[in-house]
């Protein structure tokens, strides 16, 4: 399917440059500062103090497709989501997922269109928001006005969104299998898996 130039593609492809694994490079995005957020405040992964920082422009090297085409950010009417892979070890999967979210938002995706799942430890934003109680935490999910982060153990409670990002940051084989399989069923247009390529392919059943 022809792809249009708004949303960068992040997958590893034999026909294009490989994406550099997240592990082993210095983290460029500060860890999220927990706390209640509104549409006017920075999303997870951005520092809170001072004026909202300007996100870097999407880098061309992070968004290659065969033939020089770029994917469209709006391809919701698909029988199955497009699957992309960012190779990363467990220790770098969260950073890779946060970077993928940045690229998606820079390309025009609305924050409420993105769901991030983790297979090991909770994303720092989710861990903090849960300290206010599950009701408040899931109310933010239902509001659909921001990126939502959830652990694989609670993934089945999350509603479908156009884009689902999975950070394979540890966890049991069952947790990884459940998160990837669930993500594939819930992603309307795009599934991005940040983790070991062999592990991801063994669950999704296709080389990505």
Helices and strands as residue ranges (DSSP letters): G 60-62, G 66-68, E 82-87, G 90-92, H 93-106, G 111-113, E 114-118, H 124-129, G 130-132, H 134-143, E 148-151, G 152-157, E 161-167, H 173-186, E 187-195, H 197-204
